[in-house]
Amino acid sequence: AAKDKHSAVDGRIRRHEGYKTSLKVRKRIEEAFGWIKTVGGLAKTKLIGEAKLAGQALLCFATYNLVRMGSLGGWWDAHHA
């Protein structure tokens, strides 16, 4: 997030452990939404209606959680999904 020149984030912030932790958490969240948009099909949905879209989003998030739990447990290779 921090660039070498012309960055709003200076060295005083970057040297703290909390900043490194927040970058890791941010990456994990961005990966989830990227997966849901590409693999889950939520980038451009074909459904009409709030209830149908909510159901598709729920199914996508649940599927992502199952794939992630499986890859963390070691019994699923997440590269297949």
N, CA, C and O atoms as a DFTB+ gen file, in Angstrom:
324 C
 N C O
     1  1       0.821      -1.185       0.000
     2  2       0.000       0.000       0.000
     3  2       0.867       1.252       0.000
     4  3       0.481       2.277      -0.561
     5  1       2.007       1.173       0.612
     6  2       2.868       2.341       0.686
     7  2       3.863       2.337      -0.465
     8  3       4.510       1.325      -0.735
     9  1       3.980       3.474      -1.141
    10  2       4.930       3.621      -2.233
    11  2       6.212       4.255      -1.695
    12  3       6.245       4.764      -0.575
    13  1       7.242       4.215      -2.493
    14  2       8.508       4.803      -2.063
    15  2       8.444       6.322      -2.045
    16  3       8.931       6.958      -1.110
    17  1       7.844       6.904      -3.079
    18  2       7.769       8.364      -3.166
    19  2       6.313       8.805      -3.175
    20  3       5.443       8.090      -3.672
    21  1       6.059       9.955      -2.637
    22  2       4.730      10.592      -2.664
    23  2       3.651       9.706      -2.062
    24  3       2.573       9.564      -2.639
    25  1       3.920       9.126      -0.940
    26  2       2.960       8.266      -0.274
    27  2       2.412       8.976       0.966
    28  3       3.127       9.702       1.657
    29  1       1.133       8.745       1.223
    30  2       0.526       9.306       2.425
    31  2       0.930       8.505       3.664
    32  3       0.769       8.971       4.792
    33  1       1.455       7.300       3.446
    34  2       1.872       6.443       4.536
    35  2       3.385       6.598       4.701
    36  3       4.154       6.162       3.844
    37  1       3.798       7.206       5.780
    38  2       5.228       7.445       5.966
    39  2       5.878       6.323       6.771
    40  3       5.214       5.364       7.164
    41  1       7.152       6.450       7.005
    42  2       7.924       5.415       7.684
    43  2       7.503       5.166       9.109
    44  3       7.674       4.061       9.624
    45  1       6.951       6.181       9.758
    46  2       6.528       5.994      11.152
    47  2       5.391       4.994      11.258
    48  3       5.279       4.276      12.251
    49  1       4.556       4.948      10.245
    50  2       3.438       3.999      10.264
    51  2       3.899       2.634       9.792
    52  3       3.520       1.614      10.368
    53  1       4.711       2.610       8.755
    54  2       5.128       1.341       8.151
    55  2       5.975       0.483       9.078
    56  3       6.004      -0.736       8.908
    57  1       6.645       1.051      10.025
    58  2       7.535       0.247      10.863
    59  2       6.814      -0.481      11.991
    60  3       7.425      -1.317      12.658
    61  1       5.553      -0.197      12.225
    62  2       4.816      -0.844      13.302
    63  2       4.288      -2.208      12.870
    64  3       4.000      -2.440      11.696
    65  1       4.173      -3.080      13.823
    66  2       3.708      -4.444      13.564
    67  2       2.245      -4.463      13.135
    68  3       1.851      -5.308      12.332
    69  1       1.440      -3.553      13.653
    70  2       0.028      -3.496      13.291
    71  2      -0.196      -3.190      11.825
    72  3      -1.167      -3.663      11.234
    73  1       0.687      -2.406      11.234
    74  2       0.578      -2.082       9.807
    75  2       0.815      -3.325       8.964
    76  3       0.106      -3.554       7.984
    77  1       1.799      -4.126       9.332
    78  2       2.070      -5.366       8.605
    79  2       0.902      -6.334       8.727
    80  3       0.527      -7.000       7.762
    81  1       0.334      -6.402       9.921
    82  2      -0.811      -7.275      10.139
    83  2      -2.012      -6.829       9.320
    84  3      -2.720      -7.661       8.753
    85  1      -2.246      -5.524       9.253
    86  2      -3.390      -5.030       8.494
    87  2      -3.226      -5.305       7.004
    88  3      -4.217      -5.534       6.310
    89  1      -2.000      -5.288       6.503
    90  2      -1.780      -5.613       5.100
    91  2      -2.090      -7.077       4.817
    92  3      -2.642      -7.402       3.765
    93  1      -1.739      -7.965       5.749
    94  2      -2.039      -9.381       5.572
    95  2      -3.545      -9.623       5.570
    96  3      -4.060     -10.376       4.744
    97  1      -4.245      -8.980       6.498
    98  2      -5.692      -9.145       6.586
    99  2      -6.364      -8.561       5.348
   100  3      -7.310      -9.142       4.816
   101  1      -5.875      -7.418       4.896
   102  2      -6.432      -6.777       3.703
   103  2      -6.270      -7.676       2.480
   104  3      -7.193      -7.798       1.674
   105  1      -5.108      -8.305       2.337
   106  2      -4.876      -9.208       1.212
   107  2      -5.828     -10.394       1.264
   108  3      -6.360     -10.808       0.234
   109  1      -6.046     -10.941       2.447
   110  2      -6.955     -12.071       2.592
   111  2      -8.383     -11.690       2.195
   112  3      -9.081     -12.477       1.555
   113  1      -8.812     -10.495       2.570
   114  2     -10.160     -10.041       2.228
   115  2     -10.271      -9.792       0.730
   116  3     -11.271     -10.165       0.116
   117  1      -9.260      -9.166       0.131
   118  2      -9.284      -8.901      -1.304
   119  2      -9.281     -10.196      -2.099
   120  3      -9.941     -10.278      -3.135
   121  1      -8.554     -11.215      -1.639
   122  2      -8.556     -12.505      -2.319
   123  2      -9.948     -13.122      -2.309
   124  3     -10.379     -13.702      -3.305
   125  1     -10.645     -13.001      -1.197
   126  2     -11.991     -13.571      -1.099
   127  2     -12.933     -12.897      -2.088
   128  3     -13.665     -13.580      -2.805
   129  1     -12.926     -11.587      -2.137
   130  2     -13.830     -10.900      -3.048
   131  2     -13.436     -11.120      -4.503
   132  3     -14.304     -11.171      -5.374
   133  1     -12.142     -11.252      -4.778
   134  2     -11.708     -11.571      -6.132
   135  2     -12.186     -12.941      -6.558
   136  3     -12.634     -13.118      -7.691
   137  1     -12.097     -13.926      -5.655
   138  2     -12.566     -15.270      -5.954
   139  2     -14.066     -15.275      -6.198
   140  3     -14.549     -15.921      -7.128
   141  1     -14.790     -14.562      -5.371
   142  2     -16.245     -14.537      -5.491
   143  2     -16.678     -13.868      -6.786
   144  3     -17.674     -14.271      -7.388
   145  1     -15.942     -12.854      -7.221
   146  2     -16.292     -12.183      -8.471
   147  2     -15.941     -13.027      -9.692
   148  3     -16.706     -13.067     -10.656
   149  1     -14.792     -13.700      -9.661
   150  2     -14.379     -14.457     -10.845
   151  2     -14.988     -15.853     -10.871
   152  3     -15.678     -16.211     -11.826
   153  1     -14.740     -16.633      -9.845
   154  2     -15.205     -18.016      -9.817
   155  2     -16.684     -18.086      -9.475
   156  3     -17.430     -18.849     -10.089
   157  1     -17.109     -17.301      -8.510
   158  2     -18.500     -17.338      -8.068
   159  2     -19.480     -16.680      -9.011
   160  3     -20.683     -16.917      -8.909
   161  1     -19.003     -15.866      -9.918
   162  2     -19.880     -15.255     -10.910
   163  2     -20.620     -14.025     -10.442
   164  3     -21.625     -13.651     -11.046
   165  1     -20.159     -13.385      -9.387
   166  2     -20.859     -12.198      -8.914
   167  2     -20.365     -10.908      -9.563
   168  3     -20.859      -9.829      -9.237
   169  1     -19.405     -11.001     -10.470
   170  2     -18.950      -9.795     -11.153
   171  2     -20.068      -9.240     -12.029
   172  3     -20.283      -8.030     -12.095
   173  1     -20.767     -10.136     -12.693
   174  2     -21.907      -9.729     -13.504
   175  2     -22.968     -10.819     -13.385
   176  3     -22.907     -11.839     -14.071
   177  1     -23.914     -10.596     -12.528
   178  2     -24.929     -11.607     -12.277
   179  2     -26.027     -11.529     -13.342
   180  3     -26.277     -10.477     -13.930
   181  1     -26.661     -12.656     -13.564
   182  2     -27.750     -12.716     -14.531
   183  2     -29.111     -12.750     -13.837
   184  3     -30.152     -12.855     -14.485
   185  1     -29.082     -12.660     -12.534
   186  2     -30.327     -12.758     -11.777
   187  2     -30.968     -11.397     -11.597
   188  3     -30.283     -10.377     -11.520
   189  1     -32.287     -11.395     -11.532
   190  2     -33.041     -10.168     -11.309
   191  2     -33.804     -10.324      -9.997
   192  3     -34.489     -11.322      -9.775
   193  1     -33.673      -9.335      -9.147
   194  2     -34.375      -9.364      -7.875
   195  2     -33.420      -9.458      -6.713
   196  3     -32.394     -10.136      -6.761
   197  1     -33.796      -8.749      -5.663
   198  2     -32.937      -8.692      -4.488
   199  2     -32.823     -10.044      -3.796
   200  3     -31.748     -10.407      -3.320
   201  1     -33.917     -10.788      -3.735
   202  2     -33.903     -12.078      -3.042
   203  2     -33.025     -13.088      -3.782
   204  3     -32.275     -13.838      -3.157
   205  1     -33.118     -13.104      -5.110
   206  2     -32.307     -14.044      -5.884
   207  2     -30.825     -13.697      -5.790
   208  3     -29.976     -14.579      -5.665
   209  1     -30.531     -12.417      -5.853
   210  2     -29.142     -11.983      -5.747
   211  2     -28.574     -12.279      -4.359
   212  3     -27.419     -12.684      -4.231
   213  1     -29.381     -12.078      -3.333
   214  2     -28.942     -12.392      -1.971
   215  2     -28.670     -13.886      -1.826
   216  3     -27.719     -14.280      -1.151
   217  1     -29.496     -14.718      -2.453
   218  2     -29.281     -16.164      -2.416
   219  2     -28.004     -16.568      -3.136
   220  3     -27.259     -17.424      -2.658
   221  1     -27.750     -15.945      -4.295
   222  2     -26.525     -16.243      -5.028
   223  2     -25.291     -15.804      -4.236
   224  3     -24.286     -16.514      -4.197
   225  1     -25.372     -14.639      -3.612
   226  2     -24.246     -14.152      -2.815
   227  2     -23.999     -15.075      -1.617
   228  3     -22.852     -15.386      -1.298
   229  1     -25.057     -15.503      -0.967
   230  2     -24.923     -16.417       0.166
   231  2     -24.288     -17.727      -0.262
   232  3     -23.421     -18.255       0.434
   233  1     -24.710     -18.252      -1.395
   234  2     -24.144     -19.497      -1.902
   235  2     -22.670     -19.321      -2.255
   236  3     -21.860     -20.207      -1.984
   237  1     -22.315     -18.188      -2.856
   238  2     -20.915     -17.937      -3.220
   239  2     -20.038     -17.814      -1.989
   240  3     -18.959     -18.404      -1.937
   241  1     -20.481     -17.062      -1.003
   242  2     -19.685     -16.902       0.212
   243  2     -19.552     -18.224       0.962
   244  3     -18.486     -18.522       1.501
   245  1     -20.622     -19.018       1.003
   246  2     -20.549     -20.315       1.677
   247  2     -19.587     -21.249       0.948
   248  3     -18.822     -21.975       1.582
   249  1     -19.626     -21.229      -0.390
   250  2     -18.718     -22.065      -1.171
   251  2     -17.277     -21.644      -0.948
   252  3     -16.399     -22.493      -0.787
   253  1     -17.027     -20.347      -0.937
   254  2     -15.668     -19.864      -0.693
   255  2     -15.181     -20.302       0.684
   256  3     -14.030     -20.711       0.836
   257  1     -16.048     -20.219       1.681
   258  2     -15.666     -20.640       3.031
   259  2     -15.334     -22.139       3.073
   260  3     -14.386     -22.548       3.743
   261  1     -16.114     -22.950       2.358
   262  2     -15.839     -24.386       2.338
   263  2     -14.515     -24.683       1.644
   264  3     -13.739     -25.511       2.121
   265  1     -14.253     -24.020       0.529
   266  2     -13.000     -24.226      -0.184
   267  2     -11.830     -23.781       0.687
   268  3     -10.802     -24.455       0.741
   269  1     -11.982     -22.664       1.359
   270  2     -10.892     -22.153       2.205
   271  2     -10.656     -23.071       3.410
   272  3      -9.511     -23.339       3.774
   273  1     -11.732     -23.547       4.020
   274  2     -11.560     -24.473       5.146
   275  2     -10.887     -25.763       4.691
   276  3     -10.047     -26.316       5.401
   277  1     -11.254     -26.233       3.517
   278  2     -10.641     -27.451       3.006
   279  2      -9.170     -27.278       2.703
   280  3      -8.368     -28.180       2.944
   281  1      -8.811     -26.108       2.168
   282  2      -7.399     -25.888       1.859
   283  2      -6.590     -25.658       3.132
   284  3      -5.422     -26.042       3.194
   285  1      -7.186     -25.043       4.140
   286  2      -6.483     -24.867       5.409
   287  2      -6.310     -26.194       6.139
   288  3      -5.308     -26.410       6.820
   289  1      -7.286     -27.075       5.993
   290  2      -7.205     -28.379       6.636
   291  2      -6.302     -29.352       5.910
   292  3      -5.907     -30.373       6.471
   293  1      -5.970     -29.044       4.661
   294  2      -5.067     -29.884       3.905
   295  2      -5.721     -30.993       3.107
   296  3      -5.015     -31.787       2.486
   297  1      -7.048     -31.079       3.098
   298  2      -7.700     -32.151       2.360
   299  2      -8.264     -31.684       1.024
   300  3      -8.916     -32.469       0.335
   301  1      -8.036     -30.439       0.641
   302  2      -8.532     -29.929      -0.634
   303  2      -7.472     -29.019      -1.234
   304  3      -6.933     -28.146      -0.555
   305  1      -7.179     -29.231      -2.511
   306  2      -6.257     -28.371      -3.227
   307  2      -7.063     -27.229      -3.825
   308  3      -7.808     -27.439      -4.782
   309  1      -6.930     -26.036      -3.286
   310  2      -7.773     -24.909      -3.673
   311  2      -7.498     -24.431      -5.088
   312  3      -8.256     -23.610      -5.604
   313  1      -6.454     -24.910      -5.730
   314  2      -6.161     -24.469      -7.091
   315  2      -7.142     -25.048      -8.111
   316  3      -7.200     -24.585      -9.250
   317  1      -7.905     -26.049      -7.708
   318  2      -8.887     -26.620      -8.621
   319  2     -10.150     -25.788      -8.724
   320  3     -10.876     -25.890      -9.713
   321  1     -10.424     -24.972      -7.729
   322  2     -11.673     -24.210      -7.711
   323  2     -11.501     -22.870      -8.377
   324  3     -12.451     -22.092      -8.453
